[in-house]
Amino acid sequence: MTTAQAPAIRVRGLQKSYKQLHVLRGVDFDVARGGIFALLGSNGAGKTTIIRILATLLQADAGAAEVHGFDVATHPDQVRESISLTGQFAAVDEILSGRENLVLIARLRHVRNPGRVADELLQRFSLTDAAARKVSTYSGGMRRRLDIAMSLIGDPPVIFLDEPTTGLDPQARIEVWQAVAELAAQGTTVLLTTQYLDEAEQLADRIAILHEGRIIVNGTLAELRALHPPAKVEYVEKQPTLEDIFFAITGASGNHDRDIA
């Protein structure tokens, strides 16, 4: 399989425990290049643990994982060069302006023409008009968009977004959704963790539900809907929402793996 055909992320049998707490019990999934893969689960399901392992910030107890063709355990430096990670809260300097934040990161990463890179990202994320303003004056959605823009400096092929809309109002969430969709449109592979069902429904090419340390279902939204047939009332057919599917699956088969190839 060539590099272009291979998954951007491959996870097999991933396990992680904290003393007697088994967080991951054998997690398997692939993420296609240039796609948006949503890892959906409740608080404490293990989503952030998976992200930290894939980002080489945490060592798994068992199993294997590859990112951009590099094993996270044996080639951590190459993995770090291939990724960017955006956590649950925007990591921006509020004293600096939006442009200054971007230029600073570009210089730290030894990117050529940091000013040009900053200006291109400001335009890409609709922040040009606010470029000279201190980030302390930005809205929540603007800060998160700036945070994602900063994570793209150096053109990493894979980006991890760990619950990127936590704490944001509805309008700010829509702004972030648009930014994430733009990432994938430009060819970036996105692994998105979220507990918001509508977020996964709106953004993801594929959705995996993590429950009790295992992936219990993995497929497109259409494939997940096929697991939960629509309710029929006379001549009106109601398609199930992702919320219907999530609670039906986690409530009925929490201890069984289910994969849609």
C-alpha positions, 0 to 999 in steps of 0.5 A: 500500500502506498503512502497516499493510499494508507490511512493517515491514522491507524489504531490497533488494540489500544489499551490504557489503564490508570491503576484499576481504571481501564480507560481503553480496552482495545481500540481499533480504527483508521482515519482516511487521508483528507477526511474528518473523523469524529470520535464521539463519546461521553465525558470520561469515555477516553477520547482525550486519552486516545488523542494524547497517545496519538500525539506522543504525550502519553504511552499506551499500555498495549496495542499500536498506533501510526500517524502519517505512516510513523509508529507513535512509540518508535518514531515519536519525533516524526509523528510530532513533525506531522501533527498539530494538536488543539486542546479544549481551550484556546492557547492564545496570548491575549496580550498580543494581537492576532497577527502577533500570535501567528508571527510568534509561532511561525518564528518559533517553528522556523517558518520562512516569511512569518509575516506572509504566513500570518497574513495568509492564515488571517485571511483564510480564517476571516480574521484580517479585519481583527489582525491588529487587535489584542486577542483579549478583545476577540469573541470566543469563536474568533479566539478558537479560529485563531487557535486553529490557524496557529496550529496550521503553521508549518502545514501539518498533514494531520490535526487533532481537535480535542473538543474544539467547541467546548464552552462556545456559544452557538454562533461561535460553534458554527464559526469553528465548524466552518473552519474545520470544514475548510481544513478538510477541503484543503486536504488536512486530515482531521481527528475530532473528538466531541461529546456534541452529537450535532457536531459529529453529525454536521462535520464528520465523514465517519463517526466512531462511538467510544463507549466503556473503553471500546469502539462499539460502532464505526461508520458513515452517518448513513451507515449508523442510521441504517443500524437504527431504522427510521420510524414510520407513521403512515406516509411520513418517514422520520430519519433518526438523528445521531442522538437517537443512534447514540443512545440506542447503541450505547444503551443496548450494546455497551459491551459489544464491539460493532464495526461497519467496514 
